[in-house]
Amino acid sequence: MELTEAMRTTAAVRTFTDADVPDDVLTRILDNARFAPSGGNRQPWRVVVVKDEALRLALRDHYAAGWREYMAHVVAGLVPFAPSNDGRWSEPAVDLEKARATPSPNEFGDHLNEVPVMLVLLAHLPSLAVTDNGLDRQSIVGGGSVYPFSHNLLLAARQEGLGGVMTTVICRQEPAVKHLLGVPIEFAVAGLVALGHPTHQVTRLRRRPVSEFATIDRFGGPEFGDLP
Ligand SMILES: Cc1cc2nc3c(=O)[nH]c(=O)nc-3n(C[C@H](O)[C@H](O)[C@H](O)COP(=O)(O)O)c2cc1C
């Protein structure tokens, strides 16, 4: 597939057919995704390919707990787990314990155990050169050494005629997920990636135009990038 087309049409796919994804196809996807960039080329990602049904069911339940917390924010009109305007973390304005006990149906999450491919994405924390550490605001740089890899997974899957989605609500349950999968302390749970054969292919993504996010010379300066 042509690169520009792949970039412009690789949507989040959450519904899959029953078709299996053979291990050799998944191996090829991982083998292509591994060329992602990372700080210092330290390639901090690790992947657990989850095949065991009991583990999958447990992860589905952990996902559901994270989803409930997420949706409680949405219902309250909040951006879930967003830092405040000053960039700092403050305690969530919703009762997370209550949220976890309140069912929130989600077609994808409620059947997460059934996805053809389930990958738990981990990050080796001591490998991350987090250059915005200690800036007294939400740090953002570290994830940049892992998420290009996860997007490469989606692009590589697309090349194989597959689709998928990178998800993070399960990170809310990191201690339980690490315990379940035997993950050592020095790793973080960066996400869960689902892959499979899409039931349908979305081809038009809704994104803001360049002129809405690029400016010249200063923040808020003249818009850059008006296409003729
Ligand atoms: C950092 C990150 C976290 C995400 N977490 C979730 C998630 O927990 N659950 C989910 O269903 N989708 C998740 N997504 C997928 C986004 O919802 C999706 O990329 C976005 O809505 C754009 O979808 P589209 O490409 O189909 O337009 C996540 C994506 C990113 C990049």
The ligand as an SDF file (V2000), in Angstrom:
LIG
                    3D

 31 33  0  0  0  0  0  0  0  0999 V2000
   -2.6190    7.0980   23.3030 C   0  0  0  0  0  0  0  0  0  0  0  0
   -3.8820    6.4470   22.7700 C   0  0  0  0  0  0  0  0  0  0  0  0
   -4.7360    5.8110   23.6430 C   0  0  0  0  0  0  0  0  0  0  0  0
   -5.8810    5.1860   23.1940 C   0  0  0  0  0  0  0  0  0  0  0  0
   -6.6570    4.4580   24.0560 N   0  0  0  0  0  0  0  0  0  0  0  0
   -7.7520    3.8190   23.6010 C   0  0  0  0  0  0  0  0  0  0  0  0
   -8.5130    2.9880   24.4650 C   0  0  0  0  0  0  0  0  0  0  0  0
   -8.1940    2.8110   25.6350 O   0  0  0  0  0  0  0  0  0  0  0  0
   -9.6070    2.3590   23.9430 N   0  0  0  0  0  0  0  0  0  0  0  0
   -9.9660    2.4960   22.6390 C   0  0  0  0  0  0  0  0  0  0  0  0
  -10.9670    1.8950   22.2290 O   0  0  0  0  0  0  0  0  0  0  0  0
   -9.2570    3.2590   21.7830 N   0  0  0  0  0  0  0  0  0  0  0  0
   -8.1480    3.9030   22.2250 C   0  0  0  0  0  0  0  0  0  0  0  0
   -7.3800    4.6480   21.3680 N   0  0  0  0  0  0  0  0  0  0  0  0
   -7.7820    4.7830   19.9590 C   0  0  0  0  0  0  0  0  0  0  0  0
   -8.3500    6.1760   19.6720 C   0  0  0  0  0  0  0  0  0  0  0  0
   -9.6500    6.2570   20.2040 O   0  0  0  0  0  0  0  0  0  0  0  0
   -8.3340    6.4190   18.1670 C   0  0  0  0  0  0  0  0  0  0  0  0
   -6.9990    6.4110   17.7190 O   0  0  0  0  0  0  0  0  0  0  0  0
   -8.9470    7.7560   17.8140 C   0  0  0  0  0  0  0  0  0  0  0  0
  -10.2710    7.8460   18.2690 O   0  0  0  0  0  0  0  0  0  0  0  0
   -8.9210    7.9890   16.3050 C   0  0  0  0  0  0  0  0  0  0  0  0
   -9.6890    6.9780   15.6850 O   0  0  0  0  0  0  0  0  0  0  0  0
   -9.7370    6.8750   14.0880 P   0  0  0  0  0  0  0  0  0  0  0  0
   -8.3190    6.6940   13.6190 O   0  0  0  0  0  0  0  0  0  0  0  0
  -10.5860    5.6720   13.7770 O   0  0  0  0  0  0  0  0  0  0  0  0
  -10.3110    8.1490   13.5770 O   0  0  0  0  0  0  0  0  0  0  0  0
   -6.2170    5.2440   21.8100 C   0  0  0  0  0  0  0  0  0  0  0  0
   -5.3460    5.8800   20.9160 C   0  0  0  0  0  0  0  0  0  0  0  0
   -4.1860    6.4520   21.3820 C   0  0  0  0  0  0  0  0  0  0  0  0
   -3.2340    7.0860   20.3910 C   0  0  0  0  0  0  0  0  0  0  0  0
  1  2  1  0
  2  3  1  0
  2 30  2  0
  3  4  2  0
  4  5  1  0
  4 28  1  0
  5  6  2  0
  6  7  1  0
  6 13  1  0
  7  8  2  0
  7  9  1  0
  9 10  1  0
 10 11  2  0
 10 12  1  0
 12 13  2  0
 13 14  1  0
 14 15  1  0
 14 28  1  0
 15 16  1  0
 16 17  1  0
 16 18  1  0
 18 19  1  0
 18 20  1  0
 20 21  1  0
 20 22  1  0
 22 23  1  0
 23 24  1  0
 24 25  2  0
 24 26  1  0
 24 27  1  0
 28 29  2  0
 29 30  1  0
 30 31  1  0
M  END
$$$$
